[in-house]
Amino acid sequence: MKRSILLTIALFGCALSATAIEPIGHVVYLSGDPHAVRSARPLWLGIGLGMPVHHMDFFHTATDELIEIETIDAAGVLAAIRVQPESVLYLAIAELQPVQEIRLLSGSVTVAMRDPRPDAVLSVVTERVTVDSAGAEYDVTVAVDGSVLVTVRRGTARVTHRDGRRLFADAERAVEARPDGVFRTAPMQADRGERFRAVWLNQVDARLRVDPGPVYRRVAEAYRAVAERFHESYRELLSRRDILDRWMETDRQARDPLASADRQGASAERALIAELLEPAETDLRELEALWYRIWYLARLSSAGVGPDIQVAPRLTANEFFTERAAEARVMEDQMHTVRSVIRLLAQRAEIRTE
């Protein structure tokens, strides 16, 4: 009897393991040659139609690039996700996770819910608001100054501000959230969401070109504060590189992350990494949206949009952005590494001692 119970536990563990590492969706449409990162490494062979998509996969599209992804049952929610041109996001989606999220860092994403369950929710999380809905199709756009616009093609989307305020968007009502605290609905014509969004983006760019100073200073000050914390929490996380290297090697070889014979030791490792990861993940959430905003502002600054304003003591905007360009590769690698550890930890979510 005891042997039968142990066999059942072992088989159940294998089933959980397979769920933890299987894809959460596939690429169903592709335009151009977008950039993708998985497990802190670029997908050097590129993205192709039918490519499996996994928890924490990262995508970056250029001006003429677009990706459409459809999730499957293993994701825990069924939806079509369209990564629009000039956008940066990653998919924090896994069946065993308490919430399913698209982390939109820059640009636009379209979400079309196709899950018949009324409790099936996929959230789009930005620096300023979280957007979710059951059964709707909607667009979320993050502008260069940090403003967010939500427009709906069908259904209703709930928009929750980070300060707790809540509004609803539908086919005739958009929602806007701005860095100055403005959080409001705006009337629009049904089926004119794309035109409404284009006009809105032009207005944001026009405001920025007229007076870039406040935006440049706000981004520079916020970045300098959080980057220092992130570097420290990242160093703490990497202090247990011995464990992380083993986890990464298991992932590279596509081995079962729950197959350790030493269940107690594996559980202790997971608890240790979870403790070290928490501050690094918190700092990452603050840093990542600022980081991709900096690159657009850097292009404007180098193009001579506005004066070379002071963004810090003895530091002009051009000098600030030049420094960021020098550290770009290192900073991006570190952010991708933290995202990879989040994925590796999620794969081990069912480790328990016997």
WORA-V582861 format. One record per residue. N is the residue number from 1. RES is the residue in three letters. PHI is phi in radians with two decimals (none if undefined). D_LAST is the distance of its C-alpha to the last C-alpha in whole Angstrom. Layout:
n->N res->RES phi->PHI d_last->D_LAST
n->N res->RES phi->PHI d_last->D_LAST
This chain:
n->1 res->MET phi->none d_last->17
n->2 res->LYS phi->-1.07 d_last->13
n->3 res->ARG phi->-1.08 d_last->14
n->4 res->SER phi->-1.09 d_last->15
n->5 res->ILE phi->-1.11 d_last->12
n->6 res->LEU phi->-1.12 d_last->10
n->7 res->LEU phi->-1.13 d_last->13
n->8 res->THR phi->-1.08 d_last->13
n->9 res->ILE phi->-1.05 d_last->10
n->10 res->ALA phi->-1.11 d_last->11
n->11 res->LEU phi->-1.14 d_last->14
n->12 res->PHE phi->-1.10 d_last->13
n->13 res->GLY phi->-1.09 d_last->12
n->14 res->CYS phi->-1.13 d_last->15
n->15 res->ALA phi->-1.11 d_last->17
n->16 res->LEU phi->-1.12 d_last->16
n->17 res->SER phi->-1.08 d_last->17
n->18 res->ALA phi->-1.06 d_last->20
n->19 res->THR phi->-1.08 d_last->21
n->20 res->ALA phi->-1.18 d_last->20
n->21 res->ILE phi->-1.96 d_last->22
n->22 res->GLU phi->-1.36 d_last->25
n->23 res->PRO phi->-1.10 d_last->28
n->24 res->ILE phi->-1.86 d_last->29
n->25 res->GLY phi->3.07 d_last->33
n->26 res->HIS phi->-2.49 d_last->36
n->27 res->VAL phi->-1.35 d_last->39
n->28 res->VAL phi->-1.98 d_last->42
n->29 res->TYR phi->-2.64 d_last->45
n->30 res->LEU phi->-2.62 d_last->46
n->31 res->SER phi->-2.32 d_last->49
n->32 res->GLY phi->1.43 d_last->50
n->33 res->ASP phi->-2.29 d_last->47
n->34 res->PRO phi->-1.13 d_last->45
n->35 res->HIS phi->-1.65 d_last->42
n->36 res->ALA phi->-2.42 d_last->39
n->37 res->VAL phi->-2.29 d_last->36
n->38 res->ARG phi->-2.38 d_last->32
n->39 res->SER phi->0.96 d_last->30
n->40 res->ALA phi->1.19 d_last->32
n->41 res->ARG phi->-2.24 d_last->35
n->42 res->PRO phi->-1.09 d_last->38
n->43 res->LEU phi->-1.44 d_last->38
n->44 res->TRP phi->-1.11 d_last->41
n->45 res->LEU phi->-1.40 d_last->42
n->46 res->GLY phi->1.46 d_last->42
n->47 res->ILE phi->-1.79 d_last->41
n->48 res->GLY phi->-2.23 d_last->42
n->49 res->LEU phi->-1.04 d_last->43
n->50 res->GLY phi->1.49 d_last->39
n->51 res->MET phi->-1.04 d_last->37
n->52 res->PRO phi->-1.12 d_last->34
n->53 res->VAL phi->-2.02 d_last->33
n->54 res->HIS phi->-2.11 d_last->29
n->55 res->HIS phi->-0.92 d_last->28
n->56 res->MET phi->1.32 d_last->29
n->57 res->ASP phi->-1.14 d_last->32
n->58 res->PHE phi->-2.02 d_last->35
n->59 res->PHE phi->-2.29 d_last->39
n->60 res->HIS phi->-2.42 d_last->42
n->61 res->THR phi->-1.82 d_last->46
n->62 res->ALA phi->-1.65 d_last->49
n->63 res->THR phi->-0.99 d_last->52
n->64 res->ASP phi->-1.89 d_last->53
n->65 res->GLU phi->-2.08 d_last->49
n->66 res->LEU phi->-2.69 d_last->47
n->67 res->ILE phi->-2.31 d_last->44
n->68 res->GLU phi->-2.13 d_last->42
n->69 res->ILE phi->-2.15 d_last->39
n->70 res->GLU phi->-2.01 d_last->37
n->71 res->THR phi->-1.41 d_last->34
n->72 res->ILE phi->-2.16 d_last->32
n->73 res->ASP phi->-0.97 d_last->29
n->74 res->ALA phi->-1.11 d_last->26
n->75 res->ALA phi->-1.37 d_last->28
n->76 res->GLY phi->1.53 d_last->27
n->77 res->VAL phi->-2.73 d_last->31
n->78 res->LEU phi->-1.81 d_last->34
n->79 res->ALA phi->-2.79 d_last->37
n->80 res->ALA phi->-1.83 d_last->40
n->81 res->ILE phi->-2.10 d_last->40
n->82 res->ARG phi->-1.92 d_last->43
n->83 res->VAL phi->-1.49 d_last->43
n->84 res->GLN phi->-1.32 d_last->47
n->85 res->PRO phi->-0.99 d_last->49
n->86 res->GLU phi->0.95 d_last->49
n->87 res->SER phi->-2.32 d_last->45
n->88 res->VAL phi->-2.33 d_last->42
n->89 res->LEU phi->-2.78 d_last->38
n->90 res->TYR phi->-2.50 d_last->35
n->91 res->LEU phi->-1.85 d_last->32
n->92 res->ALA phi->-1.65 d_last->29
n->93 res->ILE phi->-2.24 d_last->28
n->94 res->ALA phi->-2.74 d_last->25
n->95 res->GLU phi->-1.02 d_last->24
n->96 res->LEU phi->-1.46 d_last->20
n->97 res->GLN phi->-1.34 d_last->23
n->98 res->PRO phi->-1.19 d_last->24
n->99 res->VAL phi->-2.35 d_last->27
n->100 res->GLN phi->-1.93 d_last->29
n->101 res->GLU phi->-2.37 d_last->32
n->102 res->ILE phi->-1.86 d_last->35
n->103 res->ARG phi->-1.63 d_last->36
n->104 res->LEU phi->-1.61 d_last->39
n->105 res->LEU phi->-1.69 d_last->41
n->106 res->SER phi->-2.84 d_last->44
n->107 res->GLY phi->1.44 d_last->47
n->108 res->SER phi->-2.34 d_last->46
n->109 res->VAL phi->-2.38 d_last->43
n->110 res->THR phi->-1.92 d_last->44
n->111 res->VAL phi->-2.07 d_last->41
n->112 res->ALA phi->-2.06 d_last->42
n->113 res->MET phi->-1.24 d_last->39
n->114 res->ARG phi->-2.26 d_last->39
n->115 res->ASP phi->-1.62 d_last->36
n->116 res->PRO phi->-1.24 d_last->38
n->117 res->ARG phi->-1.29 d_last->35
n->118 res->PRO phi->-1.19 d_last->37
n->119 res->ASP phi->-1.71 d_last->33
n->120 res->ALA phi->-1.42 d_last->33
n->121 res->VAL phi->-2.27 d_last->34
n->122 res->LEU phi->-2.11 d_last->34
n->123 res->SER phi->-1.66 d_last->35
n->124 res->VAL phi->-1.77 d_last->37
n->125 res->VAL phi->-1.88 d_last->37
n->126 res->THR phi->-2.08 d_last->40
n->127 res->GLU phi->-1.05 d_last->41
n->128 res->ARG phi->-1.87 d_last->43
n->129 res->VAL phi->-2.44 d_last->41
n->130 res->THR phi->-2.07 d_last->39
n->131 res->VAL phi->-2.09 d_last->40
n->132 res->ASP phi->-2.58 d_last->38
n->133 res->SER phi->-2.94 d_last->39
n->134 res->ALA phi->-1.87 d_last->39
n->135 res->GLY phi->1.45 d_last->41
n->136 res->ALA phi->-1.78 d_last->43
n->137 res->GLU phi->-2.20 d_last->45
n->138 res->TYR phi->-2.61 d_last->45
n->139 res->ASP phi->-2.09 d_last->46
n->140 res->VAL phi->-2.17 d_last->45
n->141 res->THR phi->-2.20 d_last->47
n->142 res->VAL phi->-1.92 d_last->47
n->143 res->ALA phi->-1.49 d_last->50
n->144 res->VAL phi->-1.15 d_last->51
n->145 res->ASP phi->-1.52 d_last->51
n->146 res->GLY phi->1.70 d_last->48
n->147 res->SER phi->-1.17 d_last->49
n->148 res->VAL phi->-2.22 d_last->48
n->149 res->LEU phi->-2.17 d_last->49
n->150 res->VAL phi->-2.09 d_last->48
n->151 res->THR phi->-2.17 d_last->50
n->152 res->VAL phi->-2.12 d_last->49
n->153 res->ARG phi->-1.58 d_last->50
n->154 res->ARG phi->-2.67 d_last->49
n->155 res->GLY phi->1.44 d_last->47
n->156 res->THR phi->-2.36 d_last->46
n->157 res->ALA phi->-2.04 d_last->44
n->158 res->ARG phi->-1.62 d_last->42
n->159 res->VAL phi->-2.06 d_last->43
n->160 res->THR phi->-1.95 d_last->41
n->161 res->HIS phi->-1.25 d_last->43
n->162 res->ARG phi->-1.13 d_last->40
n->163 res->ASP phi->-1.58 d_last->42
n->164 res->GLY phi->1.76 d_last->41
n->165 res->ARG phi->-1.13 d_last->45
n->166 res->ARG phi->-2.44 d_last->44
n->167 res->LEU phi->-2.35 d_last->47
n->168 res->PHE phi->-2.17 d_last->47
n->169 res->ALA phi->-1.93 d_last->48
n->170 res->ASP phi->-2.52 d_last->50
n->171 res->ALA phi->-1.11 d_last->53
n->172 res->GLU phi->-2.11 d_last->55
n->173 res->ARG phi->-2.64 d_last->54
n->174 res->ALA phi->-1.61 d_last->52
n->175 res->VAL phi->-2.16 d_last->50
n->176 res->GLU phi->-2.12 d_last->51
n->177 res->ALA phi->-2.24 d_last->49
n->178 res->ARG phi->-2.07 d_last->51
n->179 res->PRO phi->-1.07 d_last->50
n->180 res->ASP phi->-1.43 d_last->53
n->181 res->GLY phi->1.73 d_last->51
n->182 res->VAL phi->-1.10 d_last->53
n->183 res->PHE phi->-2.48 d_last->50
n->184 res->ARG phi->-2.64 d_last->52
n->185 res->THR phi->-1.68 d_last->53
n->186 res->ALA phi->-2.43 d_last->56
n->187 res->PRO phi->-1.20 d_last->58
n->188 res->MET phi->-2.62 d_last->58
n->189 res->GLN phi->-1.35 d_last->60
n->190 res->ALA phi->-1.02 d_last->57
n->191 res->ASP phi->1.17 d_last->56
n->192 res->ARG phi->-2.09 d_last->58
n->193 res->GLY phi->-1.07 d_last->54
n->194 res->GLU phi->-1.15 d_last->55
n->195 res->ARG phi->-1.14 d_last->58
n->196 res->PHE phi->-1.06 d_last->57
n->197 res->ARG phi->-1.15 d_last->54
n->198 res->ALA phi->-1.11 d_last->57
n->199 res->VAL phi->-1.12 d_last->59
n->200 res->TRP phi->-1.07 d_last->57
n->201 res->LEU phi->-1.12 d_last->56
n->202 res->ASN phi->-1.09 d_last->59
n->203 res->GLN phi->-1.17 d_last->60
n->204 res->VAL phi->-1.09 d_last->57
n->205 res->ASP phi->-1.10 d_last->58
n->206 res->ALA phi->-1.12 d_last->62
n->207 res->ARG phi->-1.07 d_last->61
n->208 res->LEU phi->-1.18 d_last->59
n->209 res->ARG phi->-1.21 d_last->62
n->210 res->VAL phi->-1.25 d_last->64
n->211 res->ASP phi->-2.53 d_last->62
n->212 res->PRO phi->-1.33 d_last->59
n->213 res->GLY phi->-0.91 d_last->59
n->214 res->PRO phi->-1.02 d_last->57
n->215 res->VAL phi->-1.19 d_last->54
n->216 res->TYR phi->-1.03 d_last->54
n->217 res->ARG phi->-1.16 d_last->54
n->218 res->ARG phi->-1.08 d_last->51
n->219 res->VAL phi->-1.16 d_last->49
n->220 res->ALA phi->-1.10 d_last->50
n->221 res->GLU phi->-1.15 d_last->49
n->222 res->ALA phi->-1.13 d_last->46
n->223 res->TYR phi->-1.12 d_last->45
n->224 res->ARG phi->-1.05 d_last->46
n->225 res->ALA phi->-1.22 d_last->44
n->226 res->VAL phi->-1.39 d_last->40
n->227 res->ALA phi->-1.09 d_last->41
n->228 res->GLU phi->-1.10 d_last->41
n->229 res->ARG phi->-1.14 d_last->38
n->230 res->PHE phi->-1.11 d_last->36
n->231 res->HIS phi->-1.02 d_last->37
n->232 res->GLU phi->-1.22 d_last->35
n->233 res->SER phi->-1.17 d_last->32
n->234 res->TYR phi->-1.16 d_last->32
n->235 res->ARG phi->-1.08 d_last->33
n->236 res->GLU phi->-1.10 d_last->30
n->237 res->LEU phi->-1.07 d_last->27
n->238 res->LEU phi->-1.33 d_last->29
n->239 res->SER phi->-1.14 d_last->28
n->240 res->ARG phi->-1.90 d_last->25
n->241 res->ARG phi->-1.10 d_last->27
n->242 res->ASP phi->-1.05 d_last->25
n->243 res->ILE phi->-1.24 d_last->21
n->244 res->LEU phi->-1.10 d_last->23
n->245 res->ASP phi->-1.09 d_last->25
n->246 res->ARG phi->-1.13 d_last->22
n->247 res->TRP phi->-1.09 d_last->21
n->248 res->MET phi->-1.17 d_last->25
n->249 res->GLU phi->-1.17 d_last->25
n->250 res->THR phi->-1.03 d_last->22
n->251 res->ASP phi->-1.16 d_last->24
n->252 res->ARG phi->-1.06 d_last->27
n->253 res->GLN phi->-1.55 d_last->26
n->254 res->ALA phi->0.98 d_last->25
n->255 res->ARG phi->-1.53 d_last->22
n->256 res->ASP phi->-1.16 d_last->18
n->257 res->PRO phi->-1.26 d_last->17
n->258 res->LEU phi->-1.81 d_last->13
n->259 res->ALA phi->-1.55 d_last->14
n->260 res->SER phi->-1.06 d_last->12
n->261 res->ALA phi->-1.24 d_last->11
n->262 res->ASP phi->-1.65 d_last->10
n->263 res->ARG phi->-1.11 d_last->7
n->264 res->GLN phi->-1.16 d_last->7
n->265 res->GLY phi->-1.14 d_last->11
n->266 res->ALA phi->-1.13 d_last->11
n->267 res->SER phi->-1.14 d_last->10
n->268 res->ALA phi->-1.14 d_last->13
n->269 res->GLU phi->-1.09 d_last->15
n->270 res->ARG phi->-1.06 d_last->15
n->271 res->ALA phi->-1.10 d_last->16
n->272 res->LEU phi->-1.15 d_last->18
n->273 res->ILE phi->-1.14 d_last->20
n->274 res->ALA phi->-1.05 d_last->20
n->275 res->GLU phi->-1.16 d_last->22
n->276 res->LEU phi->-1.26 d_last->24
n->277 res->LEU phi->-1.29 d_last->25
n->278 res->GLU phi->-0.94 d_last->26
n->279 res->PRO phi->-1.18 d_last->29
n->280 res->ALA phi->-1.16 d_last->30
n->281 res->GLU phi->-1.18 d_last->29
n->282 res->THR phi->-1.06 d_last->31
n->283 res->ASP phi->-1.16 d_last->34
n->284 res->LEU phi->-1.03 d_last->34
n->285 res->ARG phi->-1.01 d_last->35
n->286 res->GLU phi->-1.33 d_last->38
n->287 res->LEU phi->-1.38 d_last->39
n->288 res->GLU phi->-1.11 d_last->39
n->289 res->ALA phi->-1.16 d_last->41
n->290 res->LEU phi->-1.07 d_last->44
n->291 res->TRP phi->-1.07 d_last->43
n->292 res->TYR phi->-1.38 d_last->45
n->293 res->ARG phi->-1.23 d_last->47
n->294 res->ILE phi->-1.00 d_last->49
n->295 res->TRP phi->-1.19 d_last->49
n->296 res->TYR phi->-1.19 d_last->52
n->297 res->LEU phi->-1.11 d_last->53
n->298 res->ALA phi->-1.11 d_last->54
n->299 res->ARG phi->-1.14 d_last->56
n->300 res->LEU phi->-1.12 d_last->58
n->301 res->SER phi->-1.10 d_last->59
n->302 res->SER phi->-1.20 d_last->60
n->303 res->ALA phi->-1.46 d_last->62
n->304 res->GLY phi->1.41 d_last->64
n->305 res->VAL phi->-1.36 d_last->63
n->306 res->GLY phi->1.39 d_last->64
n->307 res->PRO phi->-1.24 d_last->65
n->308 res->ASP phi->-1.38 d_last->62
n->309 res->ILE phi->-1.30 d_last->61
n->310 res->GLN phi->-1.33 d_last->60
n->311 res->VAL phi->-1.94 d_last->56
n->312 res->ALA phi->-2.86 d_last->55
n->313 res->PRO phi->-0.95 d_last->58
n->314 res->ARG phi->1.03 d_last->59
n->315 res->LEU phi->-2.49 d_last->57
n->316 res->THR phi->-1.56 d_last->59
n->317 res->ALA phi->-1.05 d_last->57
n->318 res->ASN phi->-1.08 d_last->58
n->319 res->GLU phi->-1.16 d_last->57
n->320 res->PHE phi->-1.07 d_last->53
n->321 res->PHE phi->-1.25 d_last->53
n->322 res->THR phi->-1.13 d_last->54
n->323 res->GLU phi->-1.09 d_last->51
n->324 res->ARG phi->-1.16 d_last->49
n->325 res->ALA phi->-1.09 d_last->50
n->326 res->ALA phi->-1.17 d_last->49
n->327 res->GLU phi->-1.76 d_last->46
n->328 res->ALA phi->-0.99 d_last->45
n->329 res->ARG phi->-1.09 d_last->43
n->330 res->VAL phi->-1.12 d_last->41
n->331 res->MET phi->-1.12 d_last->40
n->332 res->GLU phi->-1.11 d_last->39
n->333 res->ASP phi->-1.06 d_last->37
n->334 res->GLN phi->-1.16 d_last->35
n->335 res->MET phi->-1.12 d_last->35
n->336 res->HIS phi->-1.13 d_last->33
n->337 res->THR phi->-1.13 d_last->31
n->338 res->VAL phi->-1.10 d_last->29
n->339 res->ARG phi->-1.08 d_last->29
n->340 res->SER phi->-1.12 d_last->28
n->341 res->VAL phi->-1.14 d_last->25
n->342 res->ILE phi->-1.00 d_last->24
n->343 res->ARG phi->-1.15 d_last->24
n->344 res->LEU phi->-1.11 d_last->22
n->345 res->LEU phi->-1.18 d_last->19
n->346 res->ALA phi->-1.09 d_last->20
n->347 res->GLN phi->-1.08 d_last->18
n->348 res->ARG phi->-1.78 d_last->15
n->349 res->ALA phi->-1.13 d_last->15
n->350 res->GLU phi->-1.74 d_last->12
n->351 res->ILE phi->-1.20 d_last->10
n->352 res->ARG phi->-2.38 d_last->6
n->353 res->THR phi->-1.43 d_last->4
n->354 res->GLU phi->-1.52 d_last->0
